[in-house]
Amino acid sequence: MKISVVLMVLMVQFVPTGALSPAPQGIRKPPRGFTALFDGRDLTNWRGRQPNLDPQEEAGMSPEERAKKQSEWNAARDAHWRVDTEKQEIVSDGQSPHLATVKDYGDFELYVDWLMVSHNGDSGIYLRGTPQVQIWDPDNPREVQNGAAKGSGALWNDKDDNPGKWPLVRADNPVGAWNTFHIKMVGAKVWVWLNDKPTVDGQIMDNWHDRANGFAKPIPATGPVELQTHGSEIRFRNIFIREIPTATR
């Protein structure tokens, strides 16, 4: 009996420190073939970006102008976005700018968890720098006229006659609970699942930046993924992406 007690003490003493610090509840590993865009520690893969900036306008900037703008956007990023390292979550205070991937993406699959901290929040996921897979409080009385009661997870900035503008089902978890998006984009078509329920099924994402011309131009072939919030604290975690090669569409 005494020998067993001694062995147990020795085992505890020599357990690696990391084994005593499991990942926070809800933190997952990337699915096979996916890469984590957020490591839980910092915003290495992310830059600030001016809200609703047309990707073509950004592409047309001189290197000097773009570097100057990026410095300003990153300063604003650091003022309004932070990492909660204890929980391994990205936190927005609801103010500008957007948080955009440093890398541009073409066709891809994306997973992202999001949490609306308080009621009446508003957020979204921009695809190729274009708004947006909508996130909002379905019970926000100020957004009833805009269709909030239908729920999150659709392409709200699409044309009114585009079926992708509205979610197929209302799949939001209650405010204060985590939600999970699974988004797939191939060409101009988008699929969205919210909490494992399909909300958009292969609908066209209209080029909101070309709305003055009736959305005539197609969405850009590549661009950043952006986290957008305005007016309230939103949290994000478990952000995983897989690029889809053209040959495997």
Beta strands, then each sheet from edge to edge (+ up, - down):
strand 1: 35-36
strand 2: 46-49
strand 3: 81-84
strand 4: 89-92
strand 5: 98-101
strand 6: 108-116
strand 7: 122-127
strand 8: 130-136
strand 9: 178-186
strand 10: 189-194
strand 11: 197-204
strand 12: 226-229
strand 13: 234-243
sheet 1: 1+ 13- 4+ 3-
sheet 2: 1+ 13- 6+ 9- 10+ 11-
sheet 3: 2+ 5- 12+ 7- 8+
end
